[in-house]
């Protein structure tokens, strides 16, 4: 690749580069000197399960690795003691040292699903932050003004709303900036919510006599709900370690309008091909559902590649998931591996059982209130027949025995009664 081809690859799906021509300058200098760029990503180990939204930035890091550059992952064992206040309306609770250790171990093991572990430098920022004495901390704080720190949108908003801002939160961008100095970062990656923190790193590097890092921003992938960013806590996520059939079912639930972002940010399909696929779909020359099936297969192939079974057969997990989805949703059949849901004898006190008690006992609803909403929305069926929209419905016991319970589009269970 020449430098323009590299730039095209690295800028695919990005939301911005600061300064605008900075990445090209850094790449040109690297080629001239033969010295790989150091690409930084800082992680506070607070949510160790990696989903597609987080994988967006990891996949970009892998592209840097494939071009010969050095990726440096900083596990923020010390910054996690503060908790990143970015986008927060209240102070984050601090994690315990044990929680941080466990989350960090999970992160490192999961990173290898995307990054080349042999070409990934993993550092813990306690290595340098843990050595700071009070005098050093005061000296670091002297590099920034209160006015500069209060430029942060979340701090300014909370201050204006008279919401508490703990003093330790103000130290977070300073600590993250020192990370960039400690590893001599050339590029730091993150989402737009990290703008202030990353630019603070540029400022501190310059004050410490280093060449400032480039800020490379990646967009935040919208979750399955089509509204908020993908997050495990919101339940709108697709985990990269989830089984192919679970991933497939979730991806088929996204709206047609979201397909382009998912193709660009979560797959390696060429942009020109993506444009053709979506143009044909929008013009009615192809079925949007078929395009979405292609999207699901492309993503699953990345995290569950083909393998050879014990009987020497080649298994393609994405194709298996695709066939299973078509069998269930097109042919109206039930999953092959149908989990059992045990309905205890304590629920059977007569000849009928309240449908909401069935849903909670089967683990399909967390409460009777949630169960009632599911019934009212028409998302509950038994043996392929939709349950009446009446949340007070009583189901004959004989109709429940060994019945297939379906809730929504993807959740199935075989009811087992005593």
C-alpha positions in Angstrom: 0.0 0.0 0.0 1.1 3.6 -0.6 0.4 6.2 2.0 -2.9 7.2 0.4 -4.2 3.7 0.4 -3.2 3.4 4.1 -5.0 6.6 4.9 -8.1 5.4 3.1 -8.1 2.2 5.1 -7.4 3.8 8.5 -9.9 6.6 8.0 -12.7 4.2 7.0 -15.6 4.7 9.5 -13.8 7.3 11.6 -15.5 10.4 12.9 -12.6 12.7 12.9 -8.8 13.2 13.2 -7.2 16.1 15.1 -5.3 17.7 13.6 -6.9 17.0 10.3 -3.7 16.2 8.4 -2.0 14.8 11.4 -2.3 11.1 10.6 -0.8 11.5 7.1 2.1 13.4 8.6 2.7 10.7 11.2 2.5 7.9 8.7 4.9 9.7 6.4 7.4 10.2 9.2 7.1 6.6 10.2 7.8 5.4 6.6 10.8 7.8 6.4 12.4 6.7 9.7 11.3 3.1 9.7 10.0 3.5 13.3 6.5 2.1 13.9 3.9 4.5 15.4 2.7 3.8 18.9 -1.1 3.6 18.9 -2.7 4.1 22.3 -6.0 2.9 23.6 -6.8 3.3 27.3 -9.3 1.0 29.0 -10.8 1.3 32.4 -11.8 -2.3 33.2 -15.3 -1.6 34.4 -17.3 -3.7 31.9 -15.2 -6.6 30.7 -17.6 -8.3 28.2 -16.6 -7.0 24.7 -19.5 -6.3 22.3 -19.6 -5.1 18.7 -19.7 -1.4 19.8 -16.4 -1.7 21.6 -15.0 -4.0 18.9 -15.2 -1.0 16.4 -12.1 0.6 17.9 -10.3 -2.7 18.4 -10.8 -3.5 14.7 -9.2 -0.2 13.8 -6.3 -1.0 16.1 -5.9 -4.3 14.3 -5.6 -2.4 11.0 -2.7 -0.4 12.4 -1.1 -3.6 13.5 -1.4 -5.1 10.0 0.3 -2.0 8.7 3.3 -2.7 11.0 2.5 -0.3 13.9 2.7 -1.0 17.6 -0.6 -1.1 19.6 -0.4 -0.2 23.3 -3.4 -1.1 25.4 -3.4 0.7 28.7 -5.4 -1.0 31.4 -6.4 1.8 33.7 -6.1 0.0 37.0 -5.3 3.4 38.7 -7.7 5.5 36.7 -10.5 3.0 37.3 -10.1 3.9 41.0 -11.4 7.3 39.9 -13.9 6.2 37.3 -14.1 8.1 34.0 -16.6 10.9 34.5 -17.1 11.4 30.7 -20.8 11.8 29.9 -21.8 11.3 33.5 -24.4 13.3 35.3 -23.2 12.0 38.7 -20.0 10.8 40.4 -19.2 7.2 39.4 -18.7 4.7 42.3 -15.1 3.6 42.6 -14.2 0.0 41.9 -12.4 -2.2 44.4 -8.9 -3.5 43.6 -10.2 -7.0 43.3 -12.9 -6.0 40.8 -10.3 -4.1 38.7 -8.0 -7.1 38.7 -10.7 -9.6 37.6 -12.0 -7.2 34.9 -8.5 -6.6 33.6 -7.8 -10.3 33.2 -11.0 -10.7 31.3 -10.2 -7.8 29.0 -6.7 -9.1 28.1 -8.1 -12.6 27.2 -10.9 -11.2 25.1 -8.6 -8.7 23.2 -6.9 -11.5 21.5 -10.1 -12.4 19.6 -9.5 -9.2 17.6 -5.9 -8.0 18.1 -2.7 -9.9 17.4 -1.6 -10.6 20.9 2.1 -11.0 20.0 2.0 -7.4 18.5 0.1 -5.9 21.4 1.8 -4.2 24.3 -0.4 -4.3 27.4 0.5 -1.9 30.2 -1.2 -1.0 33.5 -1.1 2.7 34.3 -0.4 1.9 38.0 3.1 1.4 36.7 3.6 5.2 36.6 0.6 6.6 38.4 1.4 4.5 41.4 4.8 6.1 41.8 3.5 9.6 42.0 4.0 11.2 45.4 2.1 14.3 46.5 4.7 16.7 45.2 4.6 15.0 41.8 0.8 15.2 41.7 0.9 18.9 42.5 3.4 19.4 39.8 1.2 17.6 37.3 -1.9 19.6 38.4 0.1 22.8 37.7 0.1 22.0 34.0 -3.7 22.6 33.7 -5.9 25.5 34.8 -9.2 25.1 36.5 -10.8 27.0 33.6 -9.4 24.5 31.1 -10.8 21.5 33.1 -14.2 23.2 33.5 -14.4 23.4 29.7 -15.5 19.8 29.8 -19.1 19.7 28.8 -20.1 17.2 31.6 -18.3 19.2 34.3 -19.7 22.5 33.1 -23.3 21.0 33.0 -23.1 19.5 36.4 -21.6 22.7 37.8 -24.4 24.7 36.3 -27.0 22.3 37.7 -25.4 22.5 41.1 -24.6 18.8 41.0 -21.7 17.5 43.0 -18.3 17.2 41.3 -15.8 15.4 43.5 -12.2 16.7 43.4 -10.8 13.4 42.4 -12.9 13.4 39.2 -11.0 16.5 38.1 -7.8 14.5 38.2 -9.0 11.9 35.6 -8.1 13.8 32.4 -4.7 14.6 34.0 -4.1 11.0 34.7 -5.1 9.9 31.2 -2.9 12.6 29.7 0.1 11.3 31.7 -0.5 7.9 30.2 0.2 9.4 26.8 3.4 10.9 28.1 4.5 7.7 29.8 4.2 5.5 26.7 5.1 8.3 24.2 1.9 7.8 22.2 1.8 8.9 18.5 -1.9 8.3 18.1 -4.6 7.9 20.7 -8.0 6.3 19.8 -11.3 6.7 21.4 -14.9 7.8 20.9 -16.1 11.4 20.7 -17.0 11.2 24.4 -13.2 11.0 25.0 -12.4 14.2 23.1 -11.4 16.3 26.1 -9.3 13.5 27.7 -7.4 12.8 24.4 -6.7 16.5 23.7 -5.5 16.9 27.2 -2.9 14.2 26.4 -1.8 16.3 23.4 -1.4 19.3 25.6 0.6 17.6 28.3 2.9 15.9 25.7 3.7 19.2 24.2 4.5 20.7 27.6 6.8 17.8 28.4 8.7 18.3 25.2 7.2 15.4 23.2 5.6 15.5 19.8 1.8 15.6 20.4 -0.2 12.6 19.7 -2.9 12.5 17.0 -6.5 12.1 18.1 -8.4 9.5 16.1 -12.1 9.4 16.9 -14.4 6.5 16.2 -18.2 6.8 16.2 -20.3 5.2 18.9 -22.2 2.2 17.4 -25.9 2.5 18.1 -27.3 -0.6 19.8 -30.1 -2.9 18.8 -32.8 -0.5 20.1 -31.7 2.0 17.3 -31.6 4.8 19.9 -28.8 4.6 22.4 -25.1 3.5 22.0 -24.5 -0.2 22.3 -24.2 -1.1 26.0 -24.4 -4.3 28.0 -26.1 -2.4 30.8 -28.9 -1.3 28.4 -29.3 -4.8 27.0 -29.0 -3.6 23.4 -25.7 -5.3 22.6 -24.2 -8.1 20.5 -21.4 -9.8 22.4 -18.5 -11.0 20.3 -18.2 -14.1 22.5 -21.9 -15.0 22.2 -22.9 -18.1 20.2 -23.4 -17.7 16.4 -27.1 -18.3 16.6 -27.6 -15.7 19.4 -25.5 -13.1 17.4 -27.4 -13.9 14.3 -30.8 -13.5 15.9 -29.8 -10.2 17.4 -28.4 -8.8 14.2 -31.5 -9.7 12.3 -33.5 -7.5 14.7 -31.8 -4.2 13.7 -33.6 -1.7 11.5 -32.8 -1.4 7.8 -31.6 2.1 8.4 -28.9 0.8 10.7 -27.4 -1.6 8.2 -24.9 0.8 6.6 -23.2 1.7 9.9 -23.0 -1.9 10.9 -21.5 -2.9 7.5 -19.0 -0.1 7.6 -18.0 -0.4 11.3 -18.3 -4.1 11.9 -17.3 -5.8 8.7 -14.5 -5.7 6.1 -16.9 -5.5 3.1 -15.6 -2.9 0.6 -17.4 0.4 0.8 -18.3 0.3 -2.9 -19.9 -3.1 -2.4 -21.8 -1.9 0.6 -23.2 1.0 -1.4 -24.4 -1.4 -4.2 -26.0 -3.8 -1.7 -27.9 -1.0 0.0 -28.9 0.8 -3.2 -30.3 -2.4 -4.7 -32.2 -3.0 -1.4 -33.6 0.6 -1.3 -34.6 0.4 -5.0 -36.5 -2.9 -4.5 -34.1 -4.9 -6.7 -33.2 -7.1 -3.7 -34.9 -8.0 -0.4 -33.6 -6.0 2.6 -33.8 -9.1 4.7 -31.3 -10.9 2.4 -28.9 -7.9 2.8 -29.3 -8.1 6.5 -28.6 -11.9 6.4 -25.4 -11.1 4.5 -24.5 -8.6 7.2 -25.1 -11.1 10.0 -23.0 -13.7 8.2 -20.1 -11.3 7.6 -20.0 -10.3 11.3 -20.2 -13.9 12.6 -17.4 -15.0 10.3 -15.0 -12.6 12.0 -15.6 -13.9 15.5 -16.6 -17.5 14.7 -14.5 -18.5 11.6 -15.0 -21.8 9.8 -13.4 -24.9 11.4 -12.9 -28.6 10.6 -14.9 -31.0 12.8 -13.7 -34.3 14.2 -15.2 -36.1 11.2 -13.2 -33.8 8.9 -16.2 -31.8 7.8 -15.8 -28.1 7.3 -18.2 -26.2 9.6 -19.1 -22.6 8.8 -20.9 -21.3 11.9 -22.4 -18.3 10.1 -24.0 -20.6 7.6 -25.4 -22.9 10.3 -26.9 -19.9 12.1 -28.3 -18.6 8.9 -30.0 -21.9 8.1 -31.3 -22.3 11.6 -32.8 -18.7 11.5 -34.5 -19.4 8.2 -35.9 -22.7 9.5 -37.4 -21.0 12.5 -38.6 -17.7 11.0 -39.4 -18.7 7.5 -40.6 -22.3 8.0 -42.2 -21.6 11.4 -40.3 -24.4 13.1 -38.7 -24.4 16.5 -35.0 -24.5 17.4 -33.2 -27.8 17.4 -31.7 -27.3 20.8 -34.8 -26.2 22.7 -34.1 -25.5 26.4 -36.4 -26.9 29.0 -38.4 -24.7 31.4 -39.5 -26.4 34.6 -42.9 -25.4 35.9 -42.9 -26.3 39.6 -45.8 -28.2 41.2 -46.4 -25.2 43.5 -47.8 -23.3 40.5 -50.3 -25.9 39.7 -53.1 -25.6 42.2 -56.0 -26.2 39.9 -56.9 -27.0 36.3 -55.5 -23.7 34.9 -52.4 -21.5 35.5 -52.1 -17.8 35.1 -50.1 -17.1 31.9 -47.9 -14.5 33.7 -46.9 -17.0 36.4 -45.9 -19.3 33.5 -43.7 -16.6 32.0 -41.9 -15.8 35.2 -41.4 -19.4 36.1 -40.0 -20.1 32.7 -37.5 -17.2 33.1 -39.1 -15.3 30.2 -40.0 -12.3 32.4 -38.4 -10.9 35.5 -41.7 -9.9 37.1 -45.5 -10.3 36.7 -45.6 -6.7 35.5 -43.1 -7.4 32.7 -45.0 -10.6 31.8 -48.3 -8.7 31.5 -46.7 -6.2 29.1 -45.4 -9.1 27.0 -48.8 -10.6 26.7 -50.5 -7.3 26.0 -47.9 -6.6 23.2 -48.9 -9.9 21.5 -45.4 -11.4 21.9 -46.4 -14.7 23.6 -47.4 -17.9 21.9 -47.9 -21.6 22.8 -47.3 -24.3 20.2 -47.4 -21.6 17.5 -50.7 -20.1 18.6 -50.6 -16.6 20.0 -51.9 -16.2 23.5 -54.9 -13.9 23.9 -53.9 -10.3 24.6 -55.6 -10.6 28.0 -52.8 -10.5 30.7 -55.3 -12.2 33.1 -55.6 -15.2 30.9 -55.7 -18.6 32.5 -54.1 -21.5 30.5 -55.4 -25.1 31.0 -52.7 -27.3 32.5 -53.1 -29.9 29.8 -52.2 -27.2 27.2 -49.0 -26.4 29.0 -47.6 -29.9 29.2 -44.6 -30.2 26.9 -45.8 -27.1 25.0 -43.3 -24.8 23.1 -43.4 -21.4 24.7 -42.2 -18.5 22.4 -41.7 -15.0 23.6 -40.8 -12.3 21.1 -38.9 -13.4 18.0 -36.0 -15.3 19.5 -36.8 -16.8 22.9 -38.1 -20.4 23.0 -38.5 -23.0 25.7 -40.1 -26.4 26.2 -42.4 -26.4 29.2 -42.0 -29.3 31.5 -44.6 -30.0 34.2 -44.5 -32.5 37.0 
